Amino acid sequence: MAHSVFKIRKGEAYPYCYKYPQVALTADCVIFSYDGKDLLVLLVKRGLEPFKGEWALPGGFIKPEETVEEGAKRELFEETSLKAEYMEQIRVFSTPDRDPRQRVVTVPFFALVKNVPVVGGDDAESAEWFPVDKLPELAFDHAQILAAAREALKHSLYFNPVSFDLLPQTFTMPQLQRLYELILGRKFDRRNFARKMNSLGILDYHEPETHKEEECEIDEFNELAKEYNIDTGEDLLFDEVKDNPAEKLEKKQHSVSRPKFRAMKSMPDLISSSLPIISDPEEKPKKKRDKSLPSRIASVFSFNRKGWESMKDSSSDNFEF
């Protein structure tokens, strides 16, 4: 039996109405970001009951004249001042008692955005970024929605270069690896990860930037060292000894011999301008270096979209590790 198609103009009453209970429709947003250390998710503090004062995902009720995608983007902007151009649907959540107000079905979406400031608005008291592994208790069934969004993000990572949406325009290999490890929940060998990513043909290499001021200081130091017949050696890294050279050199951390160390200490005029020397270095606790941060001179990359398009046409599982 053929069905007639009715065109409903905006504001016009619907021609048919059935005596069935009405079900409300909402859209929720799981927005991921990355600050170079943690994978973050955007939450809002609710300003209305139910769950007033508790944290939840941005979202709200869909208007009759808009799609769920349009409603999701509208609610996200109204509650956080954030815009997301592309959002991917996760799945439908329709447990009958998921909302204490009435029967509500929600369609959640997830998106990836750069880490930017957010401001609470509309019925949200505030908006804030949280590390995904250090979250407060969430309202409604939003903990389940977030878990589903993380699984969807993992799946997308294997088939699409979504991680690059979270990174700055240029980035280091350790930053990229750290992000992959956070999303997938597993560790990678540094060399194997770099080899895999370089083999995909989706990274453009950029010469690392150097600091002219440091270069001048290093050149000055080397010239003075030559004048006093001191062989500084390739293992003596300026940026690693300039804060406390005596301590570093005394421990032979850079293969500088004791005669060289004594010679350097005996010439304060040579070193005093740039490298303060301590006569009797005391043992000091080492500062733990953040491994997610690059070293002084690190290779820098950017995403090659043309390379990605080429790879996508040839295979669909190249992101498997």
Contacts in CASP RR format, 6 or more apart in sequence:
PFRMAT RR
TARGET T0000
AUTHOR 0000-0000-0000
METHOD contacts of the structure
MODEL  1
MAHSVFKIRKGEAYPYCYKYPQVALTADCVIFSYDGKDLLVLLVKRGLEP
FKGEWALPGGFIKPEETVEEGAKRELFEETSLKAEYMEQIRVFSTPDRDP
RQRVVTVPFFALVKNVPVVGGDDAESAEWFPVDKLPELAFDHAQILAAAR
EALKHSLYFNPVSFDLLPQTFTMPQLQRLYELILGRKFDRRNFARKMNSL
GILDYHEPETHKEEECEIDEFNELAKEYNIDTGEDLLFDEVKDNPAEKLE
KKQHSVSRPKFRAMKSMPDLISSSLPIISDPEEKPKKKRDKSLPSRIASV
FSFNRKGWESMKDSSSDNFEF
6 15 0 8 1.000
8 14 0 8 1.000
8 15 0 8 1.000
10 65 0 8 1.000
21 103 0 8 1.000
23 103 0 8 1.000
23 104 0 8 1.000
23 105 0 8 1.000
24 61 0 8 1.000
24 99 0 8 1.000
24 101 0 8 1.000
24 102 0 8 1.000
24 103 0 8 1.000
24 104 0 8 1.000
24 105 0 8 1.000
25 61 0 8 1.000
25 62 0 8 1.000
25 68 0 8 1.000
25 104 0 8 1.000
25 105 0 8 1.000
25 106 0 8 1.000
25 107 0 8 1.000
26 59 0 8 1.000
26 60 0 8 1.000
26 61 0 8 1.000
26 62 0 8 1.000
26 99 0 8 1.000
26 104 0 8 1.000
26 105 0 8 1.000
26 106 0 8 1.000
26 107 0 8 1.000
27 59 0 8 1.000
27 60 0 8 1.000
27 62 0 8 1.000
27 68 0 8 1.000
27 69 0 8 1.000
27 71 0 8 1.000
27 72 0 8 1.000
27 75 0 8 1.000
27 106 0 8 1.000
27 107 0 8 1.000
27 108 0 8 1.000
27 109 0 8 1.000
28 57 0 8 1.000
28 58 0 8 1.000
28 59 0 8 1.000
28 60 0 8 1.000
28 72 0 8 1.000
28 106 0 8 1.000
28 107 0 8 1.000
28 108 0 8 1.000
28 109 0 8 1.000
28 142 0 8 1.000
28 145 0 8 1.000
29 42 0 8 1.000
29 57 0 8 1.000
29 58 0 8 1.000
29 59 0 8 1.000
29 72 0 8 1.000
29 75 0 8 1.000
29 76 0 8 1.000
29 84 0 8 1.000
29 87 0 8 1.000
29 108 0 8 1.000
29 109 0 8 1.000
29 110 0 8 1.000
29 111 0 8 1.000
30 41 0 8 1.000
30 57 0 8 1.000
30 90 0 8 1.000
30 108 0 8 1.000
30 109 0 8 1.000
30 110 0 8 1.000
30 111 0 8 1.000
30 145 0 8 1.000
30 146 0 8 1.000
30 149 0 8 1.000
31 41 0 8 1.000
31 42 0 8 1.000
31 58 0 8 1.000
31 76 0 8 1.000
31 80 0 8 1.000
31 82 0 8 1.000
31 84 0 8 1.000
31 110 0 8 1.000
31 111 0 8 1.000
31 112 0 8 1.000
31 113 0 8 1.000
32 39 0 8 1.000
32 40 0 8 1.000
32 41 0 8 1.000
32 110 0 8 1.000
32 111 0 8 1.000
32 112 0 8 1.000
32 113 0 8 1.000
32 132 0 8 1.000
32 149 0 8 1.000
32 153 0 8 1.000
32 166 0 8 1.000
33 39 0 8 1.000
33 40 0 8 1.000
33 41 0 8 1.000
33 42 0 8 1.000
33 112 0 8 1.000
33 113 0 8 1.000
33 114 0 8 1.000
33 115 0 8 1.000
33 116 0 8 1.000
33 129 0 8 1.000
33 166 0 8 1.000
34 40 0 8 1.000
34 115 0 8 1.000
34 166 0 8 1.000
34 167 0 8 1.000
34 179 0 8 1.000
34 182 0 8 1.000
35 115 0 8 1.000
35 129 0 8 1.000
36 175 0 8 1.000
36 178 0 8 1.000
36 179 0 8 1.000
36 292 0 8 1.000
37 178 0 8 1.000
37 290 0 8 1.000
37 292 0 8 1.000
38 131 0 8 1.000
38 132 0 8 1.000
38 133 0 8 1.000
38 182 0 8 1.000
39 131 0 8 1.000
39 132 0 8 1.000
39 179 0 8 1.000
39 182 0 8 1.000
39 183 0 8 1.000
40 115 0 8 1.000
40 129 0 8 1.000
40 130 0 8 1.000
40 131 0 8 1.000
40 132 0 8 1.000
41 129 0 8 1.000
41 130 0 8 1.000
41 132 0 8 1.000
41 135 0 8 1.000
41 146 0 8 1.000
42 57 0 8 1.000
42 58 0 8 1.000
42 80 0 8 1.000
42 82 0 8 1.000
42 118 0 8 1.000
42 127 0 8 1.000
42 128 0 8 1.000
42 129 0 8 1.000
42 130 0 8 1.000
43 55 0 8 1.000
43 56 0 8 1.000
43 57 0 8 1.000
43 58 0 8 1.000
43 127 0 8 1.000
43 128 0 8 1.000
43 129 0 8 1.000
43 130 0 8 1.000
43 135 0 8 1.000
43 136 0 8 1.000
43 138 0 8 1.000
44 55 0 8 1.000
44 56 0 8 1.000
44 57 0 8 1.000
44 58 0 8 1.000
44 79 0 8 1.000
44 80 0 8 1.000
44 120 0 8 1.000
44 124 0 8 1.000
44 125 0 8 1.000
44 126 0 8 1.000
44 127 0 8 1.000
44 128 0 8 1.000
45 53 0 8 1.000
45 54 0 8 1.000
45 55 0 8 1.000
45 56 0 8 1.000
45 124 0 8 1.000
45 125 0 8 1.000
45 126 0 8 1.000
45 127 0 8 1.000
45 128 0 8 1.000
46 52 0 8 1.000
46 53 0 8 1.000
46 54 0 8 1.000
46 55 0 8 1.000
46 56 0 8 1.000
46 123 0 8 1.000
46 124 0 8 1.000
46 125 0 8 1.000
46 139 0 8 1.000
47 53 0 8 1.000
47 123 0 8 1.000
47 124 0 8 1.000
47 125 0 8 1.000
48 123 0 8 1.000
50 99 0 8 1.000
50 100 0 8 1.000
50 101 0 8 1.000
50 139 0 8 1.000
51 139 0 8 1.000
51 140 0 8 1.000
53 125 0 8 1.000
54 136 0 8 1.000
54 137 0 8 1.000
54 138 0 8 1.000
54 139 0 8 1.000
55 130 0 8 1.000
55 135 0 8 1.000
55 136 0 8 1.000
55 137 0 8 1.000
55 138 0 8 1.000
55 139 0 8 1.000
56 138 0 8 1.000
56 139 0 8 1.000
56 140 0 8 1.000
56 142 0 8 1.000
57 108 0 8 1.000
57 138 0 8 1.000
57 142 0 8 1.000
57 145 0 8 1.000
57 146 0 8 1.000
58 75 0 8 1.000
58 76 0 8 1.000
58 79 0 8 1.000
58 80 0 8 1.000
58 124 0 8 1.000
58 127 0 8 1.000
59 72 0 8 1.000
59 75 0 8 1.000
59 76 0 8 1.000
59 79 0 8 1.000
60 71 0 8 1.000
60 75 0 8 1.000
62 68 0 8 1.000
62 71 0 8 1.000
63 71 0 8 1.000
66 74 0 8 1.000
68 89 0 8 1.000
68 107 0 8 1.000
69 87 0 8 1.000
69 89 0 8 1.000
69 109 0 8 1.000
72 87 0 8 1.000
72 107 0 8 1.000
72 109 0 8 1.000
73 83 0 8 1.000
73 84 0 8 1.000
73 87 0 8 1.000
75 122 0 8 1.000
76 82 0 8 1.000
76 83 0 8 1.000
76 84 0 8 1.000
77 83 0 8 1.000
78 121 0 8 1.000
78 122 0 8 1.000
79 120 0 8 1.000
79 121 0 8 1.000
79 122 0 8 1.000
79 123 0 8 1.000
79 124 0 8 1.000
79 127 0 8 1.000
80 118 0 8 1.000
80 119 0 8 1.000
80 120 0 8 1.000
80 121 0 8 1.000
80 124 0 8 1.000
80 127 0 8 1.000
81 118 0 8 1.000
81 119 0 8 1.000
81 120 0 8 1.000
81 121 0 8 1.000
81 127 0 8 1.000
82 113 0 8 1.000
82 116 0 8 1.000
82 118 0 8 1.000
82 127 0 8 1.000
84 111 0 8 1.000
84 113 0 8 1.000
86 111 0 8 1.000
87 109 0 8 1.000
87 110 0 8 1.000
87 111 0 8 1.000
88 109 0 8 1.000
88 110 0 8 1.000
88 111 0 8 1.000
88 152 0 8 1.000
88 156 0 8 1.000
89 107 0 8 1.000
89 108 0 8 1.000
89 109 0 8 1.000
90 108 0 8 1.000
90 109 0 8 1.000
90 110 0 8 1.000
90 145 0 8 1.000
90 148 0 8 1.000
90 149 0 8 1.000
90 152 0 8 1.000
91 108 0 8 1.000
91 148 0 8 1.000
92 105 0 8 1.000
92 106 0 8 1.000
92 107 0 8 1.000
93 105 0 8 1.000
93 106 0 8 1.000
93 107 0 8 1.000
93 108 0 8 1.000
93 141 0 8 1.000
93 144 0 8 1.000
93 145 0 8 1.000
94 105 0 8 1.000
94 106 0 8 1.000
95 141 0 8 1.000
96 103 0 8 1.000
98 104 0 8 1.000
98 106 0 8 1.000
98 140 0 8 1.000
98 141 0 8 1.000
99 140 0 8 1.000
106 145 0 8 1.000
108 145 0 8 1.000
108 148 0 8 1.000
108 149 0 8 1.000
110 149 0 8 1.000
110 152 0 8 1.000
110 153 0 8 1.000
112 153 0 8 1.000
112 162 0 8 1.000
112 165 0 8 1.000
112 166 0 8 1.000
113 165 0 8 1.000
113 166 0 8 1.000
114 165 0 8 1.000
114 166 0 8 1.000
114 168 0 8 1.000
115 129 0 8 1.000
118 127 0 8 1.000
118 128 0 8 1.000
118 129 0 8 1.000
119 127 0 8 1.000
120 126 0 8 1.000
120 127 0 8 1.000
121 127 0 8 1.000
130 136 0 8 1.000
132 146 0 8 1.000
132 150 0 8 1.000
132 182 0 8 1.000
135 143 0 8 1.000
135 146 0 8 1.000
137 143 0 8 1.000
138 146 0 8 1.000
150 183 0 8 1.000
153 162 0 8 1.000
153 183 0 8 1.000
154 183 0 8 1.000
154 184 0 8 1.000
156 162 0 8 1.000
157 163 0 8 1.000
157 180 0 8 1.000
157 183 0 8 1.000
157 184 0 8 1.000
157 319 0 8 1.000
158 317 0 8 1.000
158 319 0 8 1.000
158 320 0 8 1.000
159 316 0 8 1.000
159 317 0 8 1.000
159 319 0 8 1.000
160 319 0 8 1.000
161 202 0 8 1.000
161 303 0 8 1.000
161 308 0 8 1.000
161 319 0 8 1.000
163 176 0 8 1.000
163 179 0 8 1.000
163 180 0 8 1.000
163 183 0 8 1.000
164 303 0 8 1.000
166 179 0 8 1.000
167 175 0 8 1.000
167 176 0 8 1.000
167 179 0 8 1.000
167 303 0 8 1.000
169 302 0 8 1.000
170 206 0 8 1.000
170 300 0 8 1.000
170 301 0 8 1.000
170 302 0 8 1.000
171 300 0 8 1.000
171 301 0 8 1.000
171 302 0 8 1.000
172 294 0 8 1.000
172 298 0 8 1.000
172 299 0 8 1.000
172 300 0 8 1.000
172 301 0 8 1.000
173 193 0 8 1.000
173 194 0 8 1.000
173 197 0 8 1.000
173 298 0 8 1.000
173 299 0 8 1.000
173 301 0 8 1.000
174 190 0 8 1.000
174 291 0 8 1.000
174 292 0 8 1.000
174 293 0 8 1.000
174 294 0 8 1.000
174 298 0 8 1.000
175 292 0 8 1.000
175 294 0 8 1.000
176 197 0 8 1.000
176 301 0 8 1.000
177 188 0 8 1.000
177 190 0 8 1.000
177 193 0 8 1.000
177 194 0 8 1.000
178 292 0 8 1.000
180 188 0 8 1.000
180 193 0 8 1.000
181 187 0 8 1.000
181 188 0 8 1.000
188 321 0 8 1.000
192 321 0 8 1.000
193 321 0 8 1.000
196 321 0 8 1.000
197 203 0 8 1.000
200 311 0 8 1.000
200 318 0 8 1.000
200 319 0 8 1.000
201 304 0 8 1.000
201 307 0 8 1.000
201 310 0 8 1.000
201 311 0 8 1.000
202 303 0 8 1.000
202 304 0 8 1.000
202 307 0 8 1.000
202 308 0 8 1.000
202 311 0 8 1.000
203 301 0 8 1.000
203 302 0 8 1.000
203 303 0 8 1.000
203 304 0 8 1.000
204 301 0 8 1.000
204 302 0 8 1.000
204 303 0 8 1.000
204 304 0 8 1.000
205 299 0 8 1.000
205 300 0 8 1.000
205 301 0 8 1.000
206 300 0 8 1.000
206 301 0 8 1.000
206 302 0 8 1.000
207 300 0 8 1.000
208 297 0 8 1.000
208 298 0 8 1.000
208 299 0 8 1.000
208 300 0 8 1.000
209 300 0 8 1.000
210 297 0 8 1.000
214 238 0 8 1.000
214 239 0 8 1.000
217 238 0 8 1.000
217 242 0 8 1.000
217 274 0 8 1.000
218 238 0 8 1.000
220 273 0 8 1.000
220 274 0 8 1.000
221 232 0 8 1.000
221 238 0 8 1.000
221 271 0 8 1.000
221 274 0 8 1.000
221 275 0 8 1.000
222 232 0 8 1.000
224 270 0 8 1.000
225 231 0 8 1.000
225 232 0 8 1.000
225 270 0 8 1.000
228 263 0 8 1.000
228 267 0 8 1.000
228 270 0 8 1.000
230 260 0 8 1.000
230 263 0 8 1.000
230 264 0 8 1.000
231 260 0 8 1.000
232 256 0 8 1.000
232 260 0 8 1.000
233 255 0 8 1.000
233 256 0 8 1.000
235 254 0 8 1.000
235 255 0 8 1.000
235 256 0 8 1.000
236 249 0 8 1.000
236 254 0 8 1.000
236 255 0 8 1.000
236 256 0 8 1.000
237 254 0 8 1.000
237 296 0 8 1.000
239 296 0 8 1.000
240 248 0 8 1.000
240 253 0 8 1.000
240 254 0 8 1.000
241 248 0 8 1.000
241 249 0 8 1.000
241 254 0 8 1.000
241 275 0 8 1.000
242 274 0 8 1.000
242 275 0 8 1.000
244 276 0 8 1.000
244 278 0 8 1.000
244 281 0 8 1.000
244 284 0 8 1.000
245 264 0 8 1.000
245 271 0 8 1.000
245 275 0 8 1.000
245 276 0 8 1.000
245 277 0 8 1.000
246 261 0 8 1.000
246 265 0 8 1.000
246 277 0 8 1.000
246 278 0 8 1.000
246 279 0 8 1.000
246 281 0 8 1.000
247 278 0 8 1.000
247 281 0 8 1.000
247 282 0 8 1.000
247 283 0 8 1.000
247 284 0 8 1.000
248 254 0 8 1.000
249 256 0 8 1.000
249 260 0 8 1.000
249 261 0 8 1.000
249 264 0 8 1.000
250 261 0 8 1.000
250 281 0 8 1.000
252 258 0 8 1.000
264 270 0 8 1.000
264 271 0 8 1.000
264 277 0 8 1.000
265 277 0 8 1.000
265 279 0 8 1.000
268 277 0 8 1.000
271 277 0 8 1.000
311 318 0 8 1.000
END
